[in-house]
Amino acid sequence: MDGLLLSVGCDDREIAGFRRVSEDSAAGLRYDPVLGLPLPGGSVRGIYCARFLEFLDPAGASAFLRECRRVLAPGGTLRLVTPDLDRVVRSYWGDWRKQGWMRGPAGEGIRRRGAMLNSFLRGGGRRWVYTEEELLELAGWAGLPVARRRLAGRSGAPHFQHLEARSDTDLILELSPAKRAPCVEPLVSVLIPAYNPKFFEAALSSARTQTWRNVEIVVSDDSAGPEIRVIAERAALDDPRVRYLRNQPARGAYDNYIQCFRLARGEYVKFLNDDDLLHPACVERMAGVLATRADVSLVTSHRGLMDDSGEPLPDTDATARIAGVDSRLDGAPAAGWMLAQSRNYVGEPTTAMFRRADLEDAQPTPLSFAGRPVRWNVDVAMWAHLLGKGDLAYLVDTLSWFRQHGAQQTSVPDAAARSGAAWGQMRADAARLGYPAPVSLDEARVRPLAPAPDGPDRWPSLGLAIFGRALEMQSAQRSAEAAELFQLTVAHEPHLAVAHLQLGLTRYGLGDYAAAAEALEQGIALDPGVPDSMKQLAVDLRHRLGAREAIAR
């Protein structure tokens, strides 16, 4: 398996085979709480993180876990070593003096169990000590649901073995992104929480006429009369993909959405409100994105507006296209901007598609965010949860239509107050999970959704991927990180002349003239046709270094 190995924290010690990441601005590879890791997505096969997470609060830890998920390659693993709150609390009621750390300098002068606990929780600048349950929850919400608890020094991955000594207070977990097995034509569940028979037949027909044939259509009927049942059962006679369930008594809109989701069997899920319509290619277009891009967790598109009679309505601020071409956005910033602006540009439930597995860990119901149910704007709650696990894909074609009429939930008298309270709750919870609150959607890195079959951000090789990220760091004037990434590039692509030359120019800007001269000379040897000015710079640097050596002698 190709990819880098990173070490984070680890008391700043060097580990053979690992590239060290630090929060120190002088370090080559730096973790920035806002900007993240200066590496391309999918470029890392292993991250060893020890003595680091406890110095972050849950917001910082959540952001760090999302960034680890972003850079990990398929099959990659994050190994976390952090103090175990459960163990320390158990020792509080037992023979607390026998803990290993109490026999060291940190335990000197501690004579009472209360002082022991406070010292452990706050000592050395710790901000938060985690339980396994809490850490697994945060990791799952960050898109790292595959978890194994490990013993010190033990691992299924050879590069993680023998990295730590035995400790009676450590929690050691290995976390990985969910495995996305290739699937030619996965089953898609189209879920219709039905209530209003007026437009139901048209909605059902738009689901049945999809060009993607491997669908199931689940109708959960909450209406009072027989109309929806008659239409659905008649359709089921001709189309075995239609499944009908009558709710007796009626569940109400909120619980009907939950029931629909729990009835789904498909790998992918698409809600369809009973008064909306799907374009015939909607499911095919969206399923195609999810099937080829493991790091996209939510797909949406432009949606059209129509009135009670089906006549088109003009776009609003929420429905206007956010890009001119099919695009992709970083997940958490995309959700953060939506919440900060109280603007659901992703769309109503009908508009989007996602993997069923990515919503199953939302608790206490699928219509929850950050562990709290959301009773209004439930679509936004789902989108915020899903975008913590991956990126957003936005398709510019109109693939669904949202009908506006007087019988909708948004037309009830206190809708604005309930909606405002729900937005406020989700904004507070997003801050608790470290979601940014961008002032512009540009901060979510809106970029074209490239048509590469193995993912839109993939490069022909790891070295070229790192080279692209190095150029981004250079443009952002993060020269130390750019130099480190150019160095990684030439290690993976030793014959890439432009990488040697860029490394030389960056080292020259940092005042490292010896390294600059060496890199420039290697680049010139690989490509003698470089501009004369670059050749002259290499000569001048050698002369300068020679003069320095002469003076030193």
C-alpha positions as CSV (number, residue, x, y, z in Angstrom):
1,M,0.0,0.0,0.0
2,D,1.5,3.3,-1.1
3,G,1.3,6.5,1.1
4,L,3.1,8.5,3.7
5,L,3.5,7.7,7.4
6,L,3.0,10.6,9.8
7,S,3.6,11.0,13.5
8,V,1.7,13.7,15.5
9,G,2.6,14.6,19.1
10,C,4.7,11.8,20.3
11,D,6.6,14.2,22.6
12,D,8.2,15.6,19.4
13,R,10.4,12.5,19.1
14,E,11.5,11.3,15.7
15,I,10.2,7.8,14.6
16,A,12.0,6.0,11.9
17,G,10.0,5.9,8.7
18,F,7.5,8.6,9.9
19,R,7.3,12.2,8.9
20,R,6.8,14.3,12.0
21,V,3.9,16.8,12.1
22,S,4.0,19.6,14.6
23,E,1.9,22.7,15.6
24,D,5.2,24.6,15.6
25,S,5.3,27.1,12.6
26,A,9.0,26.4,12.1
27,A,8.4,22.7,11.4
28,G,8.2,21.5,7.8
29,L,4.9,19.7,8.1
30,R,2.6,21.6,10.3
31,Y,-0.9,20.9,11.6
32,D,-2.9,24.1,11.6
33,P,-6.3,23.9,13.5
34,V,-7.9,26.1,10.8
35,L,-6.0,25.0,7.6
36,G,-5.5,21.4,8.5
37,L,-2.6,19.3,7.2
38,P,-0.7,20.5,4.1
39,L,-1.2,17.2,2.3
40,P,-3.5,16.0,-0.5
41,G,-6.5,13.8,0.2
42,G,-5.8,10.0,0.3
43,S,-2.0,10.4,0.5
44,V,-1.3,8.9,3.9
45,R,-1.4,5.2,4.9
46,G,-0.8,5.6,8.6
47,I,-0.9,8.3,11.3
48,Y,0.6,7.7,14.7
49,C,-0.8,10.2,17.2
50,A,0.3,10.0,20.8
51,R,0.3,12.6,23.6
52,F,-1.7,15.1,21.4
53,L,-5.4,14.6,21.5
54,E,-5.7,15.4,25.3
55,F,-4.5,18.9,24.6
56,L,-7.5,19.5,22.3
57,D,-11.1,20.1,23.4
58,P,-13.8,18.1,21.7
59,A,-14.2,20.8,19.0
60,G,-10.4,20.7,18.2
61,A,-10.3,16.9,18.5
62,S,-13.3,16.5,16.1
63,A,-11.6,18.8,13.5
64,F,-8.4,16.9,13.8
65,L,-10.2,13.6,13.3
66,R,-11.9,14.9,10.2
67,E,-8.6,16.0,8.8
68,C,-7.0,12.6,9.5
69,R,-9.9,11.0,7.6
70,R,-9.4,13.3,4.7
71,V,-5.7,12.5,4.2
72,L,-5.9,8.8,4.9
73,A,-5.8,6.5,1.8
74,P,-8.4,3.7,1.5
75,G,-7.3,1.1,4.0
76,G,-5.2,3.7,5.9
77,T,-5.3,3.8,9.7
78,L,-5.0,6.4,12.5
79,R,-3.5,5.0,15.7
80,L,-4.4,7.1,18.7
81,V,-2.7,7.0,22.1
82,T,-4.3,9.2,24.8
83,P,-5.1,9.0,28.5
84,D,-8.1,6.8,29.4
85,L,-10.5,8.6,31.6
86,D,-12.4,5.4,32.5
87,R,-9.2,3.8,33.9
88,V,-8.3,6.8,36.0
89,V,-11.8,7.1,37.4
90,R,-11.7,3.4,38.3
91,S,-8.4,3.9,40.0
92,Y,-9.8,6.8,42.0
93,W,-12.0,4.4,43.9
94,G,-9.3,1.7,44.2
95,D,-5.6,1.8,45.0
96,W,-4.9,5.0,43.2
97,R,-1.3,5.2,44.4
98,K,-0.3,2.2,42.3
99,Q,-0.8,3.9,39.0
100,G,2.4,4.0,36.9
101,W,2.4,7.8,36.4
102,M,2.1,8.3,40.2
103,R,5.6,6.8,40.6
104,G,7.1,9.4,38.3
105,P,7.8,13.2,38.7
106,A,4.1,14.0,38.0
107,G,3.0,12.1,41.1
108,E,5.4,13.7,43.5
109,G,3.7,15.5,46.4
110,I,0.3,14.1,45.7
111,R,-1.2,12.7,49.0
112,R,-4.9,12.7,48.4
113,R,-7.1,11.0,45.7
114,G,-8.8,14.3,44.8
115,A,-5.4,15.9,44.1
116,M,-4.5,12.9,42.0
117,L,-7.6,13.1,39.8
118,N,-7.3,16.9,39.4
119,S,-3.6,16.6,38.6
120,F,-4.2,13.9,36.0
121,L,-7.0,15.9,34.3
122,R,-5.3,19.2,34.2
123,G,-1.6,18.4,34.4
124,G,0.7,19.5,31.6
125,G,-1.9,21.7,29.9
126,R,-4.4,18.9,29.2
127,R,-7.7,20.3,28.0
128,W,-9.8,17.2,27.8
129,V,-9.4,13.5,28.8
130,Y,-11.6,11.1,26.8
131,T,-13.4,7.9,27.5
132,E,-13.4,5.2,24.8
133,E,-17.2,5.7,24.3
134,E,-16.8,9.5,23.7
135,L,-13.8,9.1,21.4
136,L,-15.5,6.4,19.3
137,E,-18.6,8.6,18.9
138,L,-16.5,11.6,17.8
139,A,-14.5,9.4,15.4
140,G,-17.7,7.9,13.9
141,W,-19.1,11.4,13.3
142,A,-15.8,12.4,11.6
143,G,-16.0,9.5,9.2
144,L,-13.7,7.0,11.0
145,P,-16.2,4.3,12.1
146,V,-13.9,1.3,11.9
147,A,-12.3,1.0,15.3
148,R,-10.2,-1.5,17.2
149,R,-8.8,-1.2,20.7
150,R,-5.2,-2.3,20.9
151,L,-2.6,-3.2,23.5
152,A,0.5,-1.1,23.9
153,G,3.1,-2.1,21.2
154,R,0.6,-4.4,19.4
155,S,-0.9,-3.8,16.0
156,G,-2.0,-5.6,12.9
157,A,0.1,-3.0,10.9
158,P,3.9,-3.6,11.1
159,H,4.7,0.1,11.1
160,F,2.6,0.6,14.3
161,Q,4.2,-2.2,16.3
162,H,6.5,-1.6,19.3
163,L,5.9,2.2,19.3
164,E,4.9,2.5,22.9
165,A,5.7,0.9,26.2
166,R,3.0,-0.7,28.4
167,S,0.9,1.9,30.4
168,D,-1.9,1.4,32.9
169,T,-3.6,4.7,32.0
170,D,-3.5,4.8,28.1
171,L,-6.4,4.3,25.7
172,I,-5.0,3.0,22.4
173,L,-7.4,2.9,19.4
174,E,-6.9,2.3,15.7
175,L,-9.4,4.1,13.5
176,S,-10.1,3.8,9.8
177,P,-12.6,5.2,7.3
178,A,-15.4,3.0,6.2
179,K,-14.5,0.5,3.5
180,R,-16.3,1.3,0.2
181,A,-16.4,-1.9,-1.8
182,P,-16.8,-1.3,-5.5
183,C,-20.4,-1.9,-6.7
184,V,-21.5,-1.9,-10.3
185,E,-25.1,-0.9,-9.7
186,P,-26.0,-0.6,-6.0
187,L,-29.5,-0.7,-4.8
188,V,-31.0,2.8,-4.2
189,S,-33.9,3.3,-1.8
190,V,-36.3,6.0,-2.9
191,L,-38.3,6.8,0.3
192,I,-41.7,8.5,0.1
193,P,-43.1,9.7,3.5
194,A,-46.6,10.1,2.1
195,Y,-49.4,12.2,3.5
196,N,-51.0,14.4,0.8
197,P,-52.7,12.4,-2.0
198,K,-53.1,15.4,-4.3
199,F,-49.6,15.2,-5.9
200,F,-48.6,11.7,-4.8
201,E,-49.2,9.8,-8.1
202,A,-46.9,12.2,-10.0
203,A,-44.2,11.9,-7.4
204,L,-44.4,8.1,-7.5
205,S,-44.4,8.1,-11.3
206,S,-41.2,10.2,-11.3
207,A,-39.5,7.5,-9.0
208,R,-40.7,4.6,-11.2
209,T,-39.4,6.1,-14.4
210,Q,-35.8,6.5,-13.3
211,T,-33.1,5.4,-15.8
212,W,-31.3,3.7,-12.9
213,R,-33.3,0.5,-12.6
214,N,-32.0,-1.0,-9.4
215,V,-34.2,0.9,-7.0
216,E,-36.7,0.1,-4.4
217,I,-39.6,2.6,-3.8
218,V,-40.8,2.6,-0.2
219,V,-44.1,4.3,0.5
220,S,-45.0,5.0,4.1
221,D,-48.6,6.2,4.1
222,D,-49.6,8.6,6.9
223,S,-52.7,9.9,5.2
224,A,-56.3,9.6,6.6
225,G,-58.0,8.4,3.4
226,P,-57.6,5.5,0.9
227,E,-56.3,7.4,-2.1
228,I,-52.5,6.9,-1.5
229,R,-53.1,3.2,-0.8
230,V,-55.0,2.7,-4.0
231,I,-52.4,4.4,-6.1
232,A,-49.5,2.6,-4.5
233,E,-51.1,-0.9,-4.5
234,R,-52.1,-0.4,-8.2
235,A,-48.5,0.5,-9.0
236,A,-47.1,-2.4,-7.0
237,L,-49.0,-4.8,-9.2
238,D,-47.1,-3.7,-12.3
239,D,-43.8,-2.8,-10.5
240,P,-42.5,-5.1,-7.7
241,R,-40.0,-2.5,-6.7
242,V,-42.8,-0.6,-5.0
243,R,-43.3,-1.4,-1.2
244,Y,-46.3,0.0,0.5
245,L,-46.9,0.4,4.3
246,R,-50.0,1.9,5.9
247,N,-49.4,3.6,9.3
248,Q,-52.2,3.0,11.8
249,P,-52.4,5.2,13.6
250,A,-50.7,8.0,11.7
251,R,-47.1,8.7,12.9
252,G,-46.8,12.3,12.1
253,A,-44.3,13.8,9.6
254,Y,-41.2,13.6,11.8
255,D,-41.7,9.9,12.8
256,N,-42.7,9.0,9.2
257,Y,-39.3,10.2,7.9
258,I,-37.6,8.0,10.5
259,Q,-39.7,5.0,9.7
260,C,-39.0,5.4,6.0
261,F,-35.2,5.4,6.7
262,R,-35.4,2.3,8.9
263,L,-37.3,0.5,6.2
264,A,-34.6,1.2,3.6
265,R,-32.6,-1.7,2.3
266,G,-30.5,0.1,-0.3
267,E,-26.9,1.0,0.0
268,Y,-27.9,4.6,-1.1
269,V,-30.9,6.6,0.1
270,K,-32.9,9.3,-1.6
271,F,-36.0,10.8,0.0
272,L,-38.8,11.9,-2.2
273,N,-41.5,14.1,-0.7
274,D,-45.0,13.3,-2.0
275,D,-45.5,16.7,-3.7
276,D,-42.0,16.8,-5.4
277,L,-40.7,15.4,-8.6
278,L,-37.4,13.7,-9.8
279,H,-35.8,14.1,-13.2
280,P,-35.6,10.7,-14.9
281,A,-31.8,10.7,-14.6
282,C,-31.6,12.0,-11.0
283,V,-30.8,8.7,-9.3
284,E,-28.4,7.6,-12.0
285,R,-26.4,10.8,-11.9
286,M,-26.2,10.9,-8.1
287,A,-25.5,7.2,-7.6
288,G,-22.7,7.5,-10.2
289,V,-21.0,10.1,-8.0
290,L,-21.2,8.1,-4.8
291,A,-20.1,4.9,-6.6
292,T,-16.9,6.4,-7.9
293,R,-16.0,8.8,-5.1
294,A,-15.5,7.2,-1.6
295,D,-14.7,10.6,0.0
296,V,-18.0,12.2,-1.1
297,S,-20.7,11.7,1.5
298,L,-23.5,13.8,0.1
299,V,-24.6,14.5,-3.5
300,T,-27.1,17.3,-4.3
301,S,-28.1,19.3,-7.4
302,H,-29.8,22.4,-8.5
303,R,-33.5,22.0,-7.8
304,G,-36.3,23.8,-9.6
305,L,-39.2,25.5,-7.9
306,M,-42.8,25.1,-9.0
307,D,-46.2,26.2,-7.8
308,D,-49.3,24.3,-6.9
309,S,-50.2,23.7,-10.6
310,G,-46.7,22.7,-11.6
311,E,-45.7,26.0,-13.2
312,P,-42.0,27.0,-12.7
313,L,-41.1,29.6,-10.2
314,P,-37.9,31.8,-10.2
315,D,-34.9,30.7,-8.0
316,T,-34.5,32.1,-4.5
317,D,-31.3,32.8,-2.6
318,A,-31.5,29.2,-1.3
319,T,-32.0,27.5,-4.7
320,A,-29.7,29.6,-6.9
321,R,-26.8,27.6,-8.4
322,I,-23.7,27.9,-6.3
323,A,-21.4,27.1,-9.2
324,G,-21.4,27.1,-13.0
325,V,-20.1,23.5,-13.3
326,D,-20.5,20.3,-11.4
327,S,-18.5,21.0,-8.3
328,R,-17.2,19.6,-5.0
329,L,-16.9,21.3,-1.6
330,D,-15.1,20.4,1.6
331,G,-17.7,18.9,3.8
332,A,-17.5,20.6,7.2
333,P,-16.9,24.2,5.8
334,A,-19.8,23.6,3.4
335,A,-22.1,22.6,6.3
336,G,-20.7,25.4,8.5
337,W,-21.5,28.1,5.9
338,M,-25.1,26.7,5.5
339,L,-25.6,26.9,9.2
340,A,-23.9,30.3,9.6
341,Q,-26.1,31.8,6.9
342,S,-29.3,29.9,7.8
343,R,-29.5,29.0,4.1
344,N,-30.2,25.5,3.0
345,Y,-28.5,25.6,-0.4
346,V,-28.1,21.8,-0.3
347,G,-31.9,21.4,-0.6
348,E,-35.0,19.8,0.8
349,P,-35.0,16.0,1.5
350,T,-36.0,15.3,-2.2
351,T,-32.9,17.0,-3.5
352,A,-30.0,14.9,-2.2
353,M,-28.6,11.4,-2.0
354,F,-26.3,9.7,0.5
355,R,-25.1,6.3,1.8
356,R,-27.5,4.7,4.2
357,A,-24.5,3.6,6.4
358,D,-23.4,7.2,6.9
359,L,-26.7,8.2,8.6
360,E,-27.2,5.1,10.7
361,D,-25.0,6.3,13.5
362,A,-27.0,9.6,14.0
363,Q,-28.4,9.4,17.5
364,P,-31.0,9.3,19.0
365,T,-32.8,9.3,15.6
366,P,-31.6,9.7,11.9
367,L,-32.9,13.3,12.1
368,S,-30.3,14.3,14.7
369,F,-27.1,16.2,14.7
370,A,-24.2,16.0,17.3
371,G,-26.2,13.7,19.4
372,R,-29.4,15.8,19.7
373,P,-32.6,15.4,17.8
374,V,-33.7,18.2,15.5
375,R,-37.4,18.7,15.3
376,W,-37.5,21.3,12.5
377,N,-35.3,21.7,9.4
378,V,-34.6,18.0,9.7
379,D,-33.0,18.0,6.2
380,V,-30.4,20.4,7.4
381,A,-29.7,18.1,10.4
382,M,-29.1,15.2,8.1
383,W,-26.8,17.3,5.8
384,A,-24.8,18.6,8.7
385,H,-24.2,15.1,10.1
386,L,-23.3,13.7,6.7
387,L,-20.9,16.5,5.8
388,G,-18.8,15.8,8.9
389,K,-17.9,12.5,7.1
390,G,-16.9,13.6,3.6
391,D,-17.3,16.2,0.9
392,L,-20.3,17.6,-0.9
393,A,-20.8,17.0,-4.6
394,Y,-23.0,19.7,-6.3
395,L,-24.5,19.0,-9.8
396,V,-25.6,22.0,-11.7
397,D,-28.3,20.3,-13.8
398,T,-31.9,20.5,-12.4
399,L,-32.5,17.0,-11.1
400,S,-35.5,17.6,-8.9
401,W,-38.4,20.0,-8.4
402,F,-39.7,21.3,-5.1
403,R,-43.4,22.3,-5.1
404,Q,-44.5,25.3,-3.0
405,H,-48.1,25.3,-1.8
406,G,-50.2,26.3,1.3
407,A,-50.4,22.8,2.9
408,Q,-46.7,22.5,3.7
409,Q,-45.2,22.4,7.1
410,T,-43.4,25.7,6.5
411,S,-46.8,27.4,6.2
412,V,-48.0,26.8,9.8
413,P,-48.2,29.9,12.0
414,D,-45.2,29.3,14.2
415,A,-42.9,27.9,11.5
416,A,-40.5,30.8,11.6
417,A,-40.0,30.6,15.3
418,R,-39.4,26.8,15.3
419,S,-37.1,27.1,12.3
420,G,-35.1,29.8,14.0
421,A,-34.7,27.7,17.1
422,A,-33.6,24.7,15.1
423,W,-31.0,26.8,13.2
424,G,-29.6,28.1,16.5
425,Q,-29.4,24.6,18.1
426,M,-27.5,23.3,15.1
427,R,-25.1,26.2,15.0
428,A,-24.2,25.7,18.6
429,D,-23.7,22.0,18.1
430,A,-21.6,22.6,15.0
431,A,-19.3,24.9,17.0
432,R,-19.1,22.1,19.7
433,L,-17.8,19.7,16.9
434,G,-15.3,22.2,15.5
435,Y,-17.2,23.0,12.3
436,P,-15.9,26.3,10.8
437,A,-18.3,29.2,10.3
438,P,-17.1,30.6,7.0
439,V,-18.1,34.1,5.9
440,S,-18.0,32.9,2.3
441,L,-18.7,29.6,0.6
442,D,-15.3,30.0,-1.1
443,E,-13.8,28.8,2.1
444,A,-15.2,25.4,1.4
445,R,-12.9,25.2,-1.6
446,V,-15.5,25.1,-4.4
447,R,-13.8,23.3,-7.3
448,P,-14.8,21.4,-10.4
449,L,-16.0,17.8,-9.9
450,A,-13.4,16.2,-12.2
451,P,-14.6,13.1,-14.1
452,A,-11.7,10.8,-12.9
453,P,-13.2,7.3,-12.4
454,D,-11.4,6.7,-9.1
455,G,-12.2,10.0,-7.6
456,P,-12.1,13.7,-8.5
457,D,-9.0,14.7,-6.6
458,R,-6.8,11.8,-7.6
459,W,-3.5,12.4,-9.4
460,P,-1.6,9.8,-11.6
461,S,0.7,9.2,-8.6
462,L,1.2,10.0,-5.0
463,G,4.3,12.1,-5.9
464,L,2.3,14.3,-8.3
465,A,-0.5,14.6,-5.7
466,I,2.0,15.9,-3.2
467,F,3.5,18.2,-5.8
468,G,0.1,19.8,-6.4
469,R,-0.4,20.4,-2.7
470,A,3.1,21.9,-2.5
471,L,2.2,24.4,-5.2
472,E,-0.9,25.4,-3.1
473,M,1.3,25.9,-0.1
474,Q,3.7,28.0,-2.2
475,S,0.8,30.2,-3.5
476,A,-0.4,30.6,0.1
477,Q,3.2,31.8,1.1
478,R,3.6,28.9,3.5
479,S,7.2,28.3,2.3
480,A,8.4,26.0,5.0
481,E,5.6,23.6,4.3
482,A,6.0,24.0,0.6
483,A,9.7,23.1,0.8
484,E,8.9,20.0,2.9
485,L,6.3,18.9,0.3
486,F,8.6,19.5,-2.6
487,Q,11.2,17.4,-0.8
488,L,8.6,14.6,-0.5
489,T,7.7,15.0,-4.2
490,V,11.3,14.4,-5.3
491,A,11.6,11.4,-3.0
492,H,8.6,9.8,-4.9
493,E,9.3,11.3,-8.3
494,P,13.1,11.6,-8.5
495,H,13.0,12.3,-12.3
496,L,10.6,15.2,-12.1
497,A,12.8,18.1,-13.0
498,V,10.3,20.8,-12.1
499,A,9.9,19.5,-8.6
500,H,13.7,19.8,-8.0
501,L,13.7,23.3,-9.4
502,Q,10.7,24.4,-7.3
503,L,12.4,22.9,-4.2
504,G,15.6,24.8,-5.0
505,L,13.7,28.1,-5.4
506,T,11.8,27.6,-2.2
507,R,14.9,26.7,-0.2
508,Y,16.6,29.8,-1.7
509,G,13.7,31.9,-0.4
510,L,14.2,30.4,3.0
511,G,17.9,31.2,3.1
512,D,19.0,27.5,2.8
513,Y,21.5,28.1,0.1
514,A,23.3,24.8,0.2
515,A,20.1,22.8,-0.2
516,A,18.9,25.3,-2.9
517,A,22.0,24.9,-5.0
518,E,21.9,21.1,-4.8
519,A,18.2,21.0,-5.8
520,L,18.7,23.4,-8.7
521,E,21.6,21.5,-10.0
522,Q,19.7,18.2,-9.9
523,G,16.8,19.9,-11.8
524,I,19.1,21.3,-14.4
525,A,20.8,17.9,-14.9
526,L,17.3,16.4,-15.6
527,D,16.2,19.2,-17.9
528,P,19.1,21.1,-19.5
529,G,16.6,23.4,-21.2
530,V,15.7,25.3,-18.1
531,P,15.9,29.1,-18.4
532,D,19.4,30.6,-18.2
533,S,18.4,32.7,-15.2
534,M,17.9,29.5,-13.2
535,K,21.3,28.1,-14.3
536,Q,22.9,31.4,-13.3
537,L,21.3,31.3,-9.9
538,A,22.7,27.8,-9.3
539,V,26.2,29.1,-10.3
540,D,25.9,32.2,-8.1
541,L,24.9,30.1,-5.1
542,R,27.9,27.8,-5.5
543,H,30.2,30.8,-5.7
544,R,28.6,32.3,-2.6
545,L,29.0,29.0,-0.7
546,G,32.6,28.7,-1.9
547,A,33.3,32.2,-0.6
548,R,31.8,31.4,2.8
549,E,33.9,28.2,3.1
550,A,37.1,30.2,2.2
551,I,36.3,32.8,4.8
552,A,35.6,30.1,7.4
553,R,39.0,28.6,6.7
